[in-house]
Amino acid sequence: MNLRAAIALILAFSSAISSTSCFFRKAKAAPPAAVPPSPRPQPRESKPVPEKAGQEGGPQPAPSRPTQSHIPPATQTAPQLGQILSAQERQQYEIAIRAALDRARGGLATVQSKRLTSTQSETATRIRNFIAQAEQARKTDLPLAKSLADRADLLARDLVTSTR
């Protein structure tokens, strides 16, 4: 009997301890999402139009509403993320981009006079697109521009070898 009482007491004690741990743990609420309120245009108050003598029950002009020109444009732009490059790194990227783009353009010039298959002409179009994208990215993101120029260069090399 004592053994049963001891087991019951241990079970009761262990269940009491395990159930009270929830009491001390408080669930942390997720912080509310910070969403800035969207600016709403304030309607302008219109002055009442005095009624002319002789007009009774005629149609009233609609109250004026603000137009798009009255809503102020967003003045802040989102900051651009990217690598911070030293002057030397920028120069190295510029040199590498220029070389890769020159090689890609040279490859296109080499195959320009040749008759291309549909796959090869698609590759040439893809090379031109990579060159244009690299030129555009060169203004804001040098690592991306280098990657695009390298892709154009690699495709141009493959195109030249496939036309031989």
Wavefront OBJ file of the C-alpha trace (Angstrom):
o trace
v 0.000 0.000 0.000
v 2.816 2.352 0.803
v 4.366 1.705 -2.616
v 1.124 2.585 -4.375
v 0.749 5.729 -2.319
v 4.345 6.737 -3.105
v 3.839 6.188 -6.840
v 0.584 8.147 -6.772
v 2.284 10.949 -4.855
v 5.190 11.058 -7.360
v 2.795 11.084 -10.305
v 0.689 13.839 -8.755
v 3.800 15.868 -7.913
v 5.320 15.475 -11.412
v 2.047 16.429 -13.121
v 1.710 19.455 -10.849
v 5.221 20.616 -11.699
v 4.793 20.092 -15.432
v 1.452 21.891 -15.529
v 2.682 24.961 -13.630
v 5.494 25.635 -16.062
v 2.927 27.030 -18.484
v 1.850 29.475 -15.810
v 5.252 31.133 -15.687
v 5.772 31.183 -19.458
v 3.911 34.035 -20.998
v 3.318 33.972 -24.717
v 5.004 36.898 -26.354
v 2.789 38.692 -28.778
v 4.263 39.468 -32.154
v 5.033 43.154 -32.543
v 2.503 44.916 -34.724
v 3.628 45.522 -38.276
v 4.627 49.111 -38.777
v 2.722 50.209 -41.832
v 2.723 53.922 -42.447
v -0.740 55.264 -43.091
v -1.364 56.147 -46.683
v -1.781 59.878 -47.232
v -5.319 60.807 -48.101
v -6.079 63.930 -50.041
v -8.030 66.482 -48.074
v -11.139 67.630 -49.919
v -11.274 71.342 -50.511
v -14.222 73.195 -49.226
v -16.083 74.963 -51.941
v -17.746 78.273 -51.410
v -21.491 78.172 -51.796
v -22.607 79.572 -55.115
v -25.267 82.222 -54.639
v -28.421 81.409 -56.516
v -29.476 83.838 -59.179
v -32.910 85.296 -59.143
v -35.235 83.367 -61.337
v -33.457 80.001 -60.898
v -35.568 77.747 -58.839
v -34.750 74.103 -58.440
v -32.233 74.212 -61.294
v -29.337 71.784 -61.374
v -26.650 72.638 -58.876
v -22.992 72.433 -59.933
v -21.096 69.521 -58.467
v -18.736 70.449 -55.627
v -15.156 70.663 -56.760
v -12.938 67.730 -55.899
v -9.172 67.743 -55.571
v -7.329 66.661 -58.674
v -4.145 64.674 -58.900
v -2.127 67.877 -59.178
v -3.135 68.822 -55.624
v -1.795 65.622 -54.104
v 1.867 66.082 -53.137
v 4.229 63.569 -54.760
v 6.300 61.239 -52.638
v 9.434 63.124 -51.730
v 11.443 60.275 -50.291
v 12.807 57.451 -52.378
v 13.829 54.103 -50.996
v 17.571 53.748 -50.451
v 19.317 51.431 -52.869
v 21.104 48.458 -51.453
v 24.426 47.447 -52.835
v 28.103 47.065 -52.195
v 30.181 50.019 -51.191
v 33.172 50.016 -53.504
v 36.441 51.848 -53.176
v 37.711 53.943 -56.075
v 40.186 51.218 -57.001
v 37.483 48.520 -56.987
v 35.226 50.711 -59.132
v 38.049 51.177 -61.607
v 38.719 47.422 -61.736
v 35.028 46.719 -62.343
v 34.902 49.356 -65.104
v 37.935 47.845 -66.844
v 36.531 44.299 -66.612
v 33.087 45.394 -67.822
v 34.526 47.331 -70.759
v 36.703 44.367 -71.799
v 33.855 41.830 -71.577
v 31.467 44.087 -73.510
v 34.085 44.737 -76.202
v 34.691 40.996 -76.613
v 30.934 40.319 -76.791
v 30.413 43.053 -79.402
v 33.389 41.717 -81.344
v 31.867 38.246 -81.330
v 28.582 39.629 -82.641
v 30.428 41.520 -85.365
v 32.217 38.313 -86.377
v 28.986 36.383 -86.953
v 26.999 39.293 -88.377
v 27.781 38.445 -91.987
v 27.173 34.716 -91.523
v 23.916 32.887 -92.008
v 22.683 31.829 -88.557
v 20.290 29.097 -87.544
v 17.249 30.028 -85.501
v 18.987 28.925 -82.294
v 22.071 30.945 -83.158
v 20.004 34.050 -83.955
v 18.192 33.656 -80.616
v 21.601 33.502 -78.935
v 22.662 36.668 -80.760
v 19.508 38.419 -79.543
v 20.195 37.225 -76.016
v 23.751 38.597 -76.257
v 22.421 41.997 -77.383
v 19.993 41.999 -74.456
v 22.767 41.176 -71.979
v 24.896 43.966 -73.431
v 22.043 46.471 -73.082
v 21.299 45.333 -69.530
v 24.980 45.556 -68.593
v 25.179 49.103 -69.971
v 22.094 50.063 -67.951
v 23.313 48.373 -64.748
v 26.739 49.977 -65.171
v 25.226 53.276 -63.997
v 24.046 51.959 -60.630
v 25.372 48.456 -59.871
v 28.862 47.569 -61.079
v 28.925 43.944 -59.806
v 25.652 43.244 -61.617
v 26.928 44.961 -64.751
v 30.075 42.819 -64.673
v 28.028 39.661 -64.295
v 25.810 40.597 -67.251
v 28.811 41.570 -69.384
v 30.508 38.264 -68.562
v 27.378 36.366 -69.612
v 27.264 38.272 -72.906
v 30.945 37.531 -73.470
v 30.543 33.810 -72.760
v 27.524 33.515 -75.052
v 29.368 35.407 -77.801
v 32.331 33.028 -77.557
v 30.010 30.035 -77.825
v 28.220 31.619 -80.781
v 31.475 32.269 -82.635
v 32.666 28.682 -82.108
v 29.313 27.277 -83.219
v 29.439 29.173 -86.528
v 32.873 27.896 -87.563
l 1 2 3 4 5 6 7 8 9 10 11 12 13 14 15 16 17 18 19 20 21 22 23 24 25 26 27 28 29 30 31 32 33 34 35 36 37 38 39 40 41 42 43 44 45 46 47 48 49 50 51 52 53 54 55 56 57 58 59 60 61 62 63 64 65 66 67 68 69 70 71 72 73 74 75 76 77 78 79 80 81 82 83 84 85 86 87 88 89 90 91 92 93 94 95 96 97 98 99 100 101 102 103 104 105 106 107 108 109 110 111 112 113 114 115 116 117 118 119 120 121 122 123 124 125 126 127 128 129 130 131 132 133 134 135 136 137 138 139 140 141 142 143 144 145 146 147 148 149 150 151 152 153 154 155 156 157 158 159 160 161 162 163 164
